[in-house]
Amino acid sequence: MALAMIGNQPFLHGTFGTARVDWQSAGEGSDTMMLFVPTDGWGEITHLGRTWDLTPNQGMMRDLSIETTAYQEQFHSYVLPISKTRIREHARNLGGELMGLYPIEFDPVANLTTSGGQMIRHYMQFLASSLNHGLMDKPNKLVTSQACDLLLTHILTQLKSNVQDILTGQEVSRAVPRHVKRAQDYIHANPSETLDMVSLSETAECSYRTLQRGFIDAFGLTPRQYIRKVRLQLVRNDLMSTDVTDPVATIARRWGFGHMGRFAQEYIQEFGERPTKTAREA
């Protein structure tokens, strides 16, 4: 297994030997997905209730938190570990604040025969060639950062997922209902205010039950969960800003968090790191 780092993004090429290898993973709580782009050999994998062949024409996006069984033979592949938090953050940078609220779900079968699949393969080949010719000998942070960002952009826009159509500007079949949009706009206009469900339902001009069902259908979140995600993202934006020097607790209270212990737990769950770490590395 050859490992290189493109900035802080691991990039691997694995050679798994000539003998057949059978393996199984029970899955565990993980913030990581792994994109496999095979370069030689073959295999078969069962993941997320589906079974398919692994070949140079067909890879996979594996969620490490989900049970997986597979076999592989004379198998070679590019392997890209991807943080779910990082890919969601990159989607937000591409598509706006709302994209940071989506739990991004990829089709586990990566079709590498499409123009988009070939683009990802060719870009990985380019990165591998660049690494072999000294790209990382004297790493330039700007170059490596943009190389990594472009790779994530290719993955988000060229592989099937629940956000691909939105990011590529295609028409989305299910529009957000008007009453949900009214409540959504109100939340984004007043994120630091006390947003009780009674006033939110009045703004949306519907019952709370109807509003809750609408939010779940549109975003996979209840209104309360949506509000919390919006506020957590606003806290993170401030923590990452070099213009904001307030303590973490002050920023959290500014955006509606009163209980600091609970806030810290929710922040870690959402972004995979402590708020103090975000602030320290800004």
PyRosetta script that sets phi, psi and omega in degrees:
from pyrosetta import init, pose_from_sequence

init()
pose = pose_from_sequence("MALAMIGNQPFLHGTFGTARVDWQSAGEGSDTMMLFVPTDGWGEITHLGRTWDLTPNQGMMRDLSIETTAYQEQFHSYVLPISKTRIREHARNLGGELMGLYPIEFDPVANLTTSGGQMIRHYMQFLASSLNHGLMDKPNKLVTSQACDLLLTHILTQLKSNVQDILTGQEVSRAVPRHVKRAQDYIHANPSETLDMVSLSETAECSYRTLQRGFIDAFGLTPRQYIRKVRLQLVRNDLMSTDVTDPVATIARRWGFGHMGRFAQEYIQEFGERPTKTAREA")
pose.set_psi(1, 118.6)
pose.set_omega(1, 178.3)
pose.set_phi(2, -97.3)
pose.set_psi(2, 127.2)
pose.set_omega(2, -177.9)
pose.set_phi(3, -117.7)
pose.set_psi(3, 134.1)
pose.set_omega(3, 171.7)
pose.set_phi(4, -134.9)
pose.set_psi(4, 157.3)
pose.set_omega(4, 177.4)
pose.set_phi(5, -113.3)
pose.set_psi(5, 127.5)
pose.set_omega(5, 172.5)
pose.set_phi(6, -104.5)
pose.set_psi(6, 96.5)
pose.set_omega(6, -167.7)
pose.set_phi(7, 66.0)
pose.set_psi(7, -121.3)
pose.set_omega(7, 176.6)
pose.set_phi(8, -106.8)
pose.set_psi(8, 18.9)
pose.set_omega(8, -179.6)
pose.set_phi(9, -104.2)
pose.set_psi(9, 116.7)
pose.set_omega(9, 176.2)
pose.set_phi(10, -67.0)
pose.set_psi(10, 142.3)
pose.set_omega(10, 178.1)
pose.set_phi(11, -139.0)
pose.set_psi(11, 121.6)
pose.set_omega(11, -172.1)
pose.set_phi(12, -124.6)
pose.set_psi(12, 154.2)
pose.set_omega(12, 165.5)
pose.set_phi(13, -129.0)
pose.set_psi(13, 118.4)
pose.set_omega(13, -175.0)
pose.set_phi(14, -104.6)
pose.set_psi(14, 136.8)
pose.set_omega(14, 171.2)
pose.set_phi(15, -119.0)
pose.set_psi(15, 115.9)
pose.set_omega(15, -168.2)
pose.set_phi(16, -103.3)
pose.set_psi(16, 19.9)
pose.set_omega(16, 175.0)
pose.set_phi(17, 86.4)
pose.set_psi(17, 172.2)
pose.set_omega(17, -176.8)
pose.set_phi(18, -91.1)
pose.set_psi(18, -22.2)
pose.set_omega(18, -178.9)
pose.set_phi(19, -78.4)
pose.set_psi(19, 155.2)
pose.set_omega(19, 175.9)
pose.set_phi(20, -68.4)
pose.set_psi(20, 136.7)
pose.set_omega(20, 178.2)
pose.set_phi(21, -123.3)
pose.set_psi(21, 123.5)
pose.set_omega(21, 174.4)
pose.set_phi(22, -106.4)
pose.set_psi(22, 136.3)
pose.set_omega(22, 180.0)
pose.set_phi(23, -149.0)
pose.set_psi(23, 160.9)
pose.set_omega(23, 179.5)
pose.set_phi(24, -144.9)
pose.set_psi(24, 140.1)
pose.set_omega(24, 176.2)
pose.set_phi(25, -125.4)
pose.set_psi(25, 128.6)
pose.set_omega(25, -178.4)
pose.set_phi(26, -73.0)
pose.set_psi(26, -15.6)
pose.set_omega(26, -175.4)
pose.set_phi(27, 82.6)
pose.set_psi(27, 146.6)
pose.set_omega(27, 178.9)
pose.set_phi(28, -153.7)
pose.set_psi(28, 161.9)
pose.set_omega(28, 179.1)
pose.set_phi(29, -55.4)
pose.set_psi(29, 117.1)
pose.set_omega(29, -174.8)
pose.set_phi(30, -149.7)
pose.set_psi(30, 145.0)
pose.set_omega(30, 176.0)
pose.set_phi(31, -94.0)
pose.set_psi(31, 12.7)
pose.set_omega(31, -169.9)
pose.set_phi(32, -116.7)
pose.set_psi(32, 138.6)
pose.set_omega(32, 165.6)
pose.set_phi(33, -113.3)
pose.set_psi(33, 160.3)
pose.set_omega(33, 177.3)
pose.set_phi(34, -132.8)
pose.set_psi(34, 122.8)
pose.set_omega(34, 175.9)
pose.set_phi(35, -92.4)
pose.set_psi(35, 122.4)
pose.set_omega(35, 176.3)
pose.set_phi(36, -106.2)
pose.set_psi(36, 124.3)
pose.set_omega(36, 175.0)
pose.set_phi(37, -119.9)
pose.set_psi(37, 92.6)
pose.set_omega(37, -174.7)
pose.set_phi(38, -62.2)
pose.set_psi(38, 144.3)
pose.set_omega(38, 177.0)
pose.set_phi(39, -113.4)
pose.set_psi(39, -16.0)
pose.set_omega(39, 178.5)
pose.set_phi(40, -166.6)
pose.set_psi(40, 161.8)
pose.set_omega(40, 177.5)
pose.set_phi(41, 81.4)
pose.set_psi(41, -165.3)
pose.set_omega(41, -177.0)
pose.set_phi(42, -157.1)
pose.set_psi(42, 171.0)
pose.set_omega(42, 178.1)
pose.set_phi(43, -174.6)
pose.set_psi(43, -177.4)
pose.set_omega(43, 176.4)
pose.set_phi(44, -141.2)
pose.set_psi(44, 139.5)
pose.set_omega(44, -176.4)
pose.set_phi(45, -135.1)
pose.set_psi(45, 144.3)
pose.set_omega(45, 172.3)
pose.set_phi(46, -119.2)
pose.set_psi(46, 120.5)
pose.set_omega(46, -173.6)
pose.set_phi(47, -155.1)
pose.set_psi(47, 134.9)
pose.set_omega(47, 179.9)
pose.set_phi(48, 54.7)
pose.set_psi(48, 39.4)
pose.set_omega(48, 175.5)
pose.set_phi(49, 76.4)
pose.set_psi(49, 10.1)
pose.set_omega(49, -178.9)
pose.set_phi(50, -126.5)
pose.set_psi(50, 148.8)
pose.set_omega(50, 177.8)
pose.set_phi(51, -123.6)
pose.set_psi(51, 131.8)
pose.set_omega(51, 179.5)
pose.set_phi(52, -153.2)
pose.set_psi(52, 165.3)
pose.set_omega(52, -180.0)
pose.set_phi(53, -83.1)
pose.set_psi(53, 142.8)
pose.set_omega(53, 171.4)
pose.set_phi(54, -101.9)
pose.set_psi(54, 118.6)
pose.set_omega(54, -179.7)
pose.set_phi(55, -144.7)
pose.set_psi(55, 172.9)
pose.set_omega(55, 174.4)
pose.set_phi(56, -60.1)
pose.set_psi(56, -14.0)
pose.set_omega(56, 177.3)
pose.set_phi(57, -96.6)
pose.set_psi(57, -8.5)
pose.set_omega(57, -173.6)
pose.set_phi(58, -149.6)
pose.set_psi(58, 113.1)
pose.set_omega(58, -179.9)
pose.set_phi(59, -105.9)
pose.set_psi(59, -153.5)
pose.set_omega(59, 179.1)
pose.set_phi(60, -154.7)
pose.set_psi(60, 152.3)
pose.set_omega(60, 168.4)
pose.set_phi(61, -111.0)
pose.set_psi(61, 106.2)
pose.set_omega(61, -174.2)
pose.set_phi(62, -99.4)
pose.set_psi(62, 128.4)
pose.set_omega(62, 173.4)
pose.set_phi(63, -90.1)
pose.set_psi(63, 114.6)
pose.set_omega(63, -174.0)
pose.set_phi(64, -68.2)
pose.set_psi(64, -12.5)
pose.set_omega(64, 178.6)
pose.set_phi(65, -85.0)
pose.set_psi(65, -4.7)
pose.set_omega(65, -175.9)
pose.set_phi(66, -110.1)
pose.set_psi(66, 141.1)
pose.set_omega(66, 179.3)
pose.set_phi(67, -59.1)
pose.set_psi(67, 139.7)
pose.set_omega(67, -177.6)
pose.set_phi(68, -142.2)
pose.set_psi(68, 138.5)
pose.set_omega(68, 169.9)
pose.set_phi(69, -127.4)
pose.set_psi(69, 148.1)
pose.set_omega(69, -176.7)
pose.set_phi(70, -163.8)
pose.set_psi(70, 162.8)
pose.set_omega(70, 163.1)
pose.set_phi(71, -133.9)
pose.set_psi(71, 155.7)
pose.set_omega(71, 179.3)
pose.set_phi(72, -147.8)
pose.set_psi(72, 150.3)
pose.set_omega(72, -176.4)
pose.set_phi(73, -143.3)
pose.set_psi(73, 129.2)
pose.set_omega(73, -177.0)
pose.set_phi(74, 48.3)
pose.set_psi(74, 45.3)
pose.set_omega(74, -167.2)
pose.set_phi(75, -96.7)
pose.set_psi(75, 131.0)
pose.set_omega(75, 175.3)
pose.set_phi(76, -130.3)
pose.set_psi(76, 140.4)
pose.set_omega(76, -176.2)
pose.set_phi(77, -159.9)
pose.set_psi(77, 143.9)
pose.set_omega(77, 161.7)
pose.set_phi(78, -72.1)
pose.set_psi(78, 140.8)
pose.set_omega(78, -179.8)
pose.set_phi(79, -132.5)
pose.set_psi(79, 125.9)
pose.set_omega(79, -178.9)
pose.set_phi(80, -123.3)
pose.set_psi(80, 104.7)
pose.set_omega(80, 173.1)
pose.set_phi(81, -71.6)
pose.set_psi(81, 132.0)
pose.set_omega(81, -176.5)
pose.set_phi(82, -127.7)
pose.set_psi(82, 123.8)
pose.set_omega(82, 174.6)
pose.set_phi(83, -70.6)
pose.set_psi(83, 129.4)
pose.set_omega(83, 177.2)
pose.set_phi(84, -61.0)
pose.set_psi(84, -38.1)
pose.set_omega(84, 178.5)
pose.set_phi(85, -63.8)
pose.set_psi(85, -43.2)
pose.set_omega(85, -177.7)
pose.set_phi(86, -67.8)
pose.set_psi(86, -41.4)
pose.set_omega(86, -178.6)
pose.set_phi(87, -68.1)
pose.set_psi(87, -33.7)
pose.set_omega(87, 176.7)
pose.set_phi(88, -69.1)
pose.set_psi(88, -38.7)
pose.set_omega(88, 177.5)
pose.set_phi(89, -64.6)
pose.set_psi(89, -39.4)
pose.set_omega(89, 179.0)
pose.set_phi(90, -68.4)
pose.set_psi(90, -38.1)
pose.set_omega(90, 176.3)
pose.set_phi(91, -61.8)
pose.set_psi(91, -37.9)
pose.set_omega(91, 177.7)
pose.set_phi(92, -64.5)
pose.set_psi(92, -40.8)
pose.set_omega(92, 178.6)
pose.set_phi(93, -63.8)
pose.set_psi(93, -33.1)
pose.set_omega(93, -179.1)
pose.set_phi(94, -80.8)
pose.set_psi(94, -41.0)
pose.set_omega(94, -169.2)
pose.set_phi(95, -115.0)
pose.set_psi(95, 2.3)
pose.set_omega(95, 178.7)
pose.set_phi(96, 101.2)
pose.set_psi(96, 174.4)
pose.set_omega(96, -172.3)
pose.set_phi(97, -56.0)
pose.set_psi(97, -38.7)
pose.set_omega(97, -176.1)
pose.set_phi(98, -62.2)
pose.set_psi(98, -30.7)
pose.set_omega(98, -178.4)
pose.set_phi(99, -64.5)
pose.set_psi(99, -27.1)
pose.set_omega(99, 178.1)
pose.set_phi(100, -71.3)
pose.set_psi(100, -8.6)
pose.set_omega(100, -179.5)
pose.set_phi(101, -94.4)
pose.set_psi(101, -13.6)
pose.set_omega(101, -176.7)
pose.set_phi(102, -81.6)
pose.set_psi(102, 129.4)
pose.set_omega(102, 164.6)
pose.set_phi(103, -74.2)
pose.set_psi(103, 110.5)
pose.set_omega(103, -172.2)
pose.set_phi(104, -78.8)
pose.set_psi(104, 127.6)
pose.set_omega(104, -178.4)
pose.set_phi(105, -123.5)
pose.set_psi(105, 118.3)
pose.set_omega(105, 178.9)
pose.set_phi(106, -93.2)
pose.set_psi(106, 149.4)
pose.set_omega(106, 166.8)
pose.set_phi(107, -63.7)
pose.set_psi(107, 127.3)
pose.set_omega(107, -176.8)
pose.set_phi(108, -66.2)
pose.set_psi(108, -23.7)
pose.set_omega(108, 179.3)
pose.set_phi(109, -88.5)
pose.set_psi(109, 116.4)
pose.set_omega(109, -179.7)
pose.set_phi(110, -98.5)
pose.set_psi(110, 106.5)
pose.set_omega(110, 179.4)
pose.set_phi(111, -78.4)
pose.set_psi(111, 112.6)
pose.set_omega(111, -175.6)
pose.set_phi(112, -97.8)
pose.set_psi(112, 7.2)
pose.set_omega(112, 177.4)
pose.set_phi(113, -93.3)
pose.set_psi(113, -14.6)
pose.set_omega(113, 177.9)
pose.set_phi(114, -73.3)
pose.set_psi(114, 166.6)
pose.set_omega(114, 177.9)
pose.set_phi(115, -60.7)
pose.set_psi(115, -38.6)
pose.set_omega(115, 178.5)
pose.set_phi(116, -67.6)
pose.set_psi(116, -42.2)
pose.set_omega(116, 177.8)
pose.set_phi(117, -63.3)
pose.set_psi(117, -41.0)
pose.set_omega(117, 177.8)
pose.set_phi(118, -66.0)
pose.set_psi(118, -35.1)
pose.set_omega(118, 178.4)
pose.set_phi(119, -62.2)
pose.set_psi(119, -43.5)
pose.set_omega(119, 179.0)
pose.set_phi(120, -63.9)
pose.set_psi(120, -45.1)
pose.set_omega(120, 179.0)
pose.set_phi(121, -60.0)
pose.set_psi(121, -47.3)
pose.set_omega(121, -177.7)
pose.set_phi(122, -63.8)
pose.set_psi(122, -36.1)
pose.set_omega(122, 179.9)
pose.set_phi(123, -69.8)
pose.set_psi(123, -37.5)
pose.set_omega(123, 176.0)
pose.set_phi(124, -64.9)
pose.set_psi(124, -39.9)
pose.set_omega(124, 176.7)
pose.set_phi(125, -62.6)
pose.set_psi(125, -39.9)
pose.set_omega(125, 177.6)
pose.set_phi(126, -62.7)
pose.set_psi(126, -44.5)
pose.set_omega(126, 179.3)
pose.set_phi(127, -63.2)
pose.set_psi(127, -43.4)
pose.set_omega(127, 179.9)
pose.set_phi(128, -61.7)
pose.set_psi(128, -43.3)
pose.set_omega(128, 178.6)
pose.set_phi(129, -63.8)
pose.set_psi(129, -41.3)
pose.set_omega(129, 179.6)
pose.set_phi(130, -64.0)
pose.set_psi(130, -40.5)
pose.set_omega(130, 178.4)
pose.set_phi(131, -64.7)
pose.set_psi(131, -39.7)
pose.set_omega(131, 179.3)
pose.set_phi(132, -67.0)
pose.set_psi(132, -21.1)
pose.set_omega(132, -178.2)
pose.set_phi(133, -108.6)
pose.set_psi(133, 25.8)
pose.set_omega(133, 167.9)
pose.set_phi(134, 93.1)
pose.set_psi(134, 16.6)
pose.set_omega(134, 179.9)
pose.set_phi(135, -56.1)
pose.set_psi(135, -35.8)
pose.set_omega(135, -175.4)
pose.set_phi(136, -96.9)
pose.set_psi(136, 2.3)
pose.set_omega(136, -179.8)
pose.set_phi(137, -61.8)
pose.set_psi(137, -43.4)
pose.set_omega(137, 175.0)
pose.set_phi(138, -131.1)
pose.set_psi(138, 77.1)
pose.set_omega(138, -171.3)
pose.set_phi(139, -60.3)
pose.set_psi(139, 132.8)
pose.set_omega(139, 174.0)
pose.set_phi(140, -100.9)
pose.set_psi(140, 117.6)
pose.set_omega(140, -173.7)
pose.set_phi(141, -59.1)
pose.set_psi(141, -37.7)
pose.set_omega(141, -179.7)
pose.set_phi(142, -65.4)
pose.set_psi(142, -43.9)
pose.set_omega(142, -178.9)
pose.set_phi(143, -66.0)
pose.set_psi(143, -48.6)
pose.set_omega(143, -177.2)
pose.set_phi(144, -66.5)
pose.set_psi(144, -36.9)
pose.set_omega(144, 178.7)
pose.set_phi(145, -63.7)
pose.set_psi(145, -44.7)
pose.set_omega(145, -178.8)
pose.set_phi(146, -71.4)
pose.set_psi(146, -33.0)
pose.set_omega(146, 176.8)
pose.set_phi(147, -63.5)
pose.set_psi(147, -42.5)
pose.set_omega(147, 178.6)
pose.set_phi(148, -67.4)
pose.set_psi(148, -43.4)
pose.set_omega(148, 179.4)
pose.set_phi(149, -60.8)
pose.set_psi(149, -40.8)
pose.set_omega(149, -179.7)
pose.set_phi(150, -65.3)
pose.set_psi(150, -38.0)
pose.set_omega(150, 177.7)
pose.set_phi(151, -62.4)
pose.set_psi(151, -45.4)
pose.set_omega(151, 178.5)
pose.set_phi(152, -64.9)
pose.set_psi(152, -36.6)
pose.set_omega(152, 177.5)
pose.set_phi(153, -63.7)
pose.set_psi(153, -43.8)
pose.set_omega(153, 176.5)
pose.set_phi(154, -58.0)
pose.set_psi(154, -44.6)
pose.set_omega(154, -177.7)
pose.set_phi(155, -63.4)
pose.set_psi(155, -44.2)
pose.set_omega(155, -178.4)
pose.set_phi(156, -69.0)
pose.set_psi(156, -33.6)
pose.set_omega(156, -174.3)
pose.set_phi(157, -96.8)
pose.set_psi(157, -19.1)
pose.set_omega(157, -174.7)
pose.set_phi(158, -108.6)
pose.set_psi(158, -18.6)
pose.set_omega(158, 177.6)
pose.set_phi(159, -101.3)
pose.set_psi(159, 146.1)
pose.set_omega(159, -178.2)
pose.set_phi(160, -64.9)
pose.set_psi(160, 130.2)
pose.set_omega(160, 176.2)
pose.set_phi(161, -158.0)
pose.set_psi(161, 176.1)
pose.set_omega(161, 179.7)
pose.set_phi(162, -78.0)
pose.set_psi(162, -2.0)
pose.set_omega(162, 177.5)
pose.set_phi(163, -119.2)
pose.set_psi(163, -0.9)
pose.set_omega(163, -175.7)
pose.set_phi(164, -59.7)
pose.set_psi(164, -47.2)
pose.set_omega(164, -177.8)
pose.set_phi(165, -62.5)
pose.set_psi(165, -38.0)
pose.set_omega(165, -179.9)
pose.set_phi(166, -65.3)
pose.set_psi(166, -45.8)
pose.set_omega(166, -176.8)
pose.set_phi(167, -71.2)
pose.set_psi(167, -27.0)
pose.set_omega(167, -179.7)
pose.set_phi(168, -94.8)
pose.set_psi(168, 5.7)
pose.set_omega(168, 173.9)
pose.set_phi(169, 76.7)
pose.set_psi(169, 14.9)
pose.set_omega(169, 178.8)
pose.set_phi(170, -82.9)
pose.set_psi(170, 159.8)
pose.set_omega(170, -179.6)
pose.set_phi(171, -67.8)
pose.set_psi(171, 132.1)
pose.set_omega(171, 177.4)
pose.set_phi(172, -96.1)
pose.set_psi(172, 131.8)
pose.set_omega(172, -171.2)
pose.set_phi(173, -66.6)
pose.set_psi(173, -31.7)
pose.set_omega(173, -176.0)
pose.set_phi(174, -108.7)
pose.set_psi(174, 108.7)
pose.set_omega(174, 178.7)
pose.set_phi(175, -81.5)
pose.set_psi(175, 154.3)
pose.set_omega(175, 176.7)
pose.set_phi(176, -72.5)
pose.set_psi(176, 126.5)
pose.set_omega(176, -179.8)
pose.set_phi(177, -58.5)
pose.set_psi(177, 153.8)
pose.set_omega(177, -174.7)
pose.set_phi(178, -60.2)
pose.set_psi(178, -42.0)
pose.set_omega(178, -177.9)
pose.set_phi(179, -67.3)
pose.set_psi(179, -34.0)
pose.set_omega(179, 176.4)
pose.set_phi(180, -68.8)
pose.set_psi(180, -41.0)
pose.set_omega(180, 179.7)
pose.set_phi(181, -62.9)
pose.set_psi(181, -38.2)
pose.set_omega(181, 178.6)
pose.set_phi(182, -62.3)
pose.set_psi(182, -45.8)
pose.set_omega(182, 179.6)
pose.set_phi(183, -66.6)
pose.set_psi(183, -40.1)
pose.set_omega(183, 179.6)
pose.set_phi(184, -61.3)
pose.set_psi(184, -46.8)
pose.set_omega(184, 179.1)
pose.set_phi(185, -61.8)
pose.set_psi(185, -39.0)
pose.set_omega(185, -179.9)
pose.set_phi(186, -65.6)
pose.set_psi(186, -41.2)
pose.set_omega(186, 178.8)
pose.set_phi(187, -61.4)
pose.set_psi(187, -45.4)
pose.set_omega(187, -177.4)
pose.set_phi(188, -71.4)
pose.set_psi(188, -25.6)
pose.set_omega(188, 178.2)
pose.set_phi(189, -81.5)
pose.set_psi(189, -22.5)
pose.set_omega(189, -175.0)
pose.set_phi(190, -136.0)
pose.set_psi(190, 51.7)
pose.set_omega(190, -172.5)
pose.set_phi(191, -67.0)
pose.set_psi(191, -25.5)
pose.set_omega(191, -177.2)
pose.set_phi(192, -90.9)
pose.set_psi(192, -6.7)
pose.set_omega(192, -178.7)
pose.set_phi(193, -79.3)
pose.set_psi(193, 165.2)
pose.set_omega(193, 173.6)
pose.set_phi(194, -73.0)
pose.set_psi(194, 110.7)
pose.set_omega(194, -174.7)
pose.set_phi(195, -107.1)
pose.set_psi(195, 83.3)
pose.set_omega(195, 178.2)
pose.set_phi(196, -82.2)
pose.set_psi(196, 158.3)
pose.set_omega(196, -173.0)
pose.set_phi(197, -70.9)
pose.set_psi(197, -25.4)
pose.set_omega(197, 178.7)
pose.set_phi(198, -66.4)
pose.set_psi(198, -51.4)
pose.set_omega(198, -179.0)
pose.set_phi(199, -66.9)
pose.set_psi(199, -33.4)
pose.set_omega(199, 179.0)
pose.set_phi(200, -67.0)
pose.set_psi(200, -39.8)
pose.set_omega(200, 177.7)
pose.set_phi(201, -66.7)
pose.set_psi(201, -37.7)
pose.set_omega(201, 177.6)
pose.set_phi(202, -64.3)
pose.set_psi(202, -41.9)
pose.set_omega(202, 177.4)
pose.set_phi(203, -62.2)
pose.set_psi(203, -39.6)
pose.set_omega(203, -179.0)
pose.set_phi(204, -78.1)
pose.set_psi(204, -13.4)
pose.set_omega(204, -179.8)
pose.set_phi(205, 60.9)
pose.set_psi(205, 47.4)
pose.set_omega(205, 176.8)
pose.set_phi(206, -157.8)
pose.set_psi(206, 172.0)
pose.set_omega(206, 177.2)
pose.set_phi(207, -73.4)
pose.set_psi(207, 159.3)
pose.set_omega(207, 179.4)
pose.set_phi(208, -63.0)
pose.set_psi(208, -38.7)
pose.set_omega(208, 180.0)
pose.set_phi(209, -61.1)
pose.set_psi(209, -42.5)
pose.set_omega(209, 178.2)
pose.set_phi(210, -64.8)
pose.set_psi(210, -41.0)
pose.set_omega(210, 179.8)
pose.set_phi(211, -64.8)
pose.set_psi(211, -43.7)
pose.set_omega(211, -179.2)
pose.set_phi(212, -63.0)
pose.set_psi(212, -44.4)
pose.set_omega(212, 178.6)
pose.set_phi(213, -61.4)
pose.set_psi(213, -39.9)
pose.set_omega(213, 179.5)
pose.set_phi(214, -64.4)
pose.set_psi(214, -41.4)
pose.set_omega(214, 178.7)
pose.set_phi(215, -66.1)
pose.set_psi(215, -42.3)
pose.set_omega(215, 179.9)
pose.set_phi(216, -63.4)
pose.set_psi(216, -42.5)
pose.set_omega(216, 179.2)
pose.set_phi(217, -65.6)
pose.set_psi(217, -38.8)
pose.set_omega(217, -175.2)
pose.set_phi(218, -81.4)
pose.set_psi(218, -39.8)
pose.set_omega(218, -171.1)
pose.set_phi(219, -124.0)
pose.set_psi(219, -7.1)
pose.set_omega(219, -174.8)
pose.set_phi(220, 72.0)
pose.set_psi(220, 19.6)
pose.set_omega(220, -176.3)
pose.set_phi(221, -136.2)
pose.set_psi(221, 147.9)
pose.set_omega(221, 169.4)
pose.set_phi(222, -75.3)
pose.set_psi(222, 164.3)
pose.set_omega(222, 176.8)
pose.set_phi(223, -55.4)
pose.set_psi(223, -40.9)
pose.set_omega(223, 180.0)
pose.set_phi(224, -63.5)
pose.set_psi(224, -43.3)
pose.set_omega(224, 178.6)
pose.set_phi(225, -64.2)
pose.set_psi(225, -38.0)
pose.set_omega(225, 178.8)
pose.set_phi(226, -63.8)
pose.set_psi(226, -46.0)
pose.set_omega(226, 178.5)
pose.set_phi(227, -58.9)
pose.set_psi(227, -45.1)
pose.set_omega(227, -179.0)
pose.set_phi(228, -61.6)
pose.set_psi(228, -42.0)
pose.set_omega(228, 179.4)
pose.set_phi(229, -65.0)
pose.set_psi(229, -41.2)
pose.set_omega(229, 177.4)
pose.set_phi(230, -60.0)
pose.set_psi(230, -46.4)
pose.set_omega(230, -178.5)
pose.set_phi(231, -66.3)
pose.set_psi(231, -42.0)
pose.set_omega(231, 178.0)
pose.set_phi(232, -60.8)
pose.set_psi(232, -39.4)
pose.set_omega(232, 179.2)
pose.set_phi(233, -66.9)
pose.set_psi(233, -37.4)
pose.set_omega(233, 178.0)
pose.set_phi(234, -66.8)
pose.set_psi(234, -39.0)
pose.set_omega(234, 175.0)
pose.set_phi(235, -60.9)
pose.set_psi(235, -46.7)
pose.set_omega(235, -178.7)
pose.set_phi(236, -61.9)
pose.set_psi(236, -40.8)
pose.set_omega(236, 177.9)
pose.set_phi(237, -58.1)
pose.set_psi(237, -43.8)
pose.set_omega(237, 179.6)
pose.set_phi(238, -67.2)
pose.set_psi(238, -41.3)
pose.set_omega(238, -179.4)
pose.set_phi(239, -64.1)
pose.set_psi(239, -32.0)
pose.set_omega(239, -178.4)
pose.set_phi(240, -86.3)
pose.set_psi(240, -9.4)
pose.set_omega(240, -178.4)
pose.set_phi(241, -82.6)
pose.set_psi(241, 132.4)
pose.set_omega(241, 177.4)
pose.set_phi(242, -75.7)
pose.set_psi(242, -10.6)
pose.set_omega(242, -179.8)
pose.set_phi(243, -87.5)
pose.set_psi(243, -12.6)
pose.set_omega(243, -177.7)
pose.set_phi(244, -107.9)
pose.set_psi(244, 121.5)
pose.set_omega(244, -176.9)
pose.set_phi(245, -117.8)
pose.set_psi(245, 8.0)
pose.set_omega(245, -179.4)
pose.set_phi(246, -66.3)
pose.set_psi(246, 153.5)
pose.set_omega(246, 175.1)
pose.set_phi(247, -61.9)
pose.set_psi(247, 158.6)
pose.set_omega(247, -179.0)
pose.set_phi(248, -56.3)
pose.set_psi(248, -45.0)
pose.set_omega(248, -177.3)
pose.set_phi(249, -61.9)
pose.set_psi(249, -39.1)
pose.set_omega(249, 179.2)
pose.set_phi(250, -64.4)
pose.set_psi(250, -43.6)
pose.set_omega(250, 179.5)
pose.set_phi(251, -65.0)
pose.set_psi(251, -42.9)
pose.set_omega(251, -179.5)
pose.set_phi(252, -61.7)
pose.set_psi(252, -43.5)
pose.set_omega(252, 179.4)
pose.set_phi(253, -66.6)
pose.set_psi(253, -34.9)
pose.set_omega(253, 178.9)
pose.set_phi(254, -57.3)
pose.set_psi(254, -35.2)
pose.set_omega(254, -177.3)
pose.set_phi(255, -101.9)
pose.set_psi(255, 22.5)
pose.set_omega(255, 167.6)
pose.set_phi(256, 96.3)
pose.set_psi(256, 8.7)
pose.set_omega(256, 178.4)
pose.set_phi(257, -96.3)
pose.set_psi(257, 121.4)
pose.set_omega(257, -178.3)
pose.set_phi(258, -100.2)
pose.set_psi(258, -33.3)
pose.set_omega(258, -177.1)
pose.set_phi(259, -100.4)
pose.set_psi(259, 108.5)
pose.set_omega(259, -171.4)
pose.set_phi(260, -68.7)
pose.set_psi(260, -35.3)
pose.set_omega(260, 178.7)
pose.set_phi(261, -64.1)
pose.set_psi(261, -45.1)
pose.set_omega(261, 179.0)
pose.set_phi(262, -66.9)
pose.set_psi(262, -39.3)
pose.set_omega(262, 178.0)
pose.set_phi(263, -59.2)
pose.set_psi(263, -46.3)
pose.set_omega(263, -178.2)
pose.set_phi(264, -61.1)
pose.set_psi(264, -41.1)
pose.set_omega(264, 178.9)
pose.set_phi(265, -63.2)
pose.set_psi(265, -44.8)
pose.set_omega(265, -179.3)
pose.set_phi(266, -65.9)
pose.set_psi(266, -36.9)
pose.set_omega(266, 179.7)
pose.set_phi(267, -65.3)
pose.set_psi(267, -44.8)
pose.set_omega(267, 179.0)
pose.set_phi(268, -62.5)
pose.set_psi(268, -42.6)
pose.set_omega(268, 179.8)
pose.set_phi(269, -62.4)
pose.set_psi(269, -37.4)
pose.set_omega(269, -176.6)
pose.set_phi(270, -78.6)
pose.set_psi(270, -41.8)
pose.set_omega(270, -170.5)
pose.set_phi(271, -115.1)
pose.set_psi(271, -4.6)
pose.set_omega(271, 176.0)
pose.set_phi(272, 75.9)
pose.set_psi(272, 14.1)
pose.set_omega(272, 177.6)
pose.set_phi(273, -155.4)
pose.set_psi(273, 160.4)
pose.set_omega(273, 178.5)
pose.set_phi(274, -72.4)
pose.set_psi(274, 148.7)
pose.set_omega(274, 178.0)
pose.set_phi(275, -60.1)
pose.set_psi(275, -32.3)
pose.set_omega(275, 178.7)
pose.set_phi(276, -64.8)
pose.set_psi(276, -33.7)
pose.set_omega(276, 177.9)
pose.set_phi(277, -68.0)
pose.set_psi(277, -41.1)
pose.set_omega(277, 177.4)
pose.set_phi(278, -59.3)
pose.set_psi(278, -46.1)
pose.set_omega(278, -178.6)
pose.set_phi(279, -65.3)
pose.set_psi(279, -40.0)
pose.set_omega(279, -177.0)
pose.set_phi(280, -66.4)
pose.set_psi(280, -33.6)
pose.set_omega(280, -175.7)
pose.set_phi(281, -93.1)
pose.set_psi(281, -0.1)
pose.set_omega(281, -178.6)
pose.set_phi(282, -68.0)
pose.dump_pdb("model.pdb")
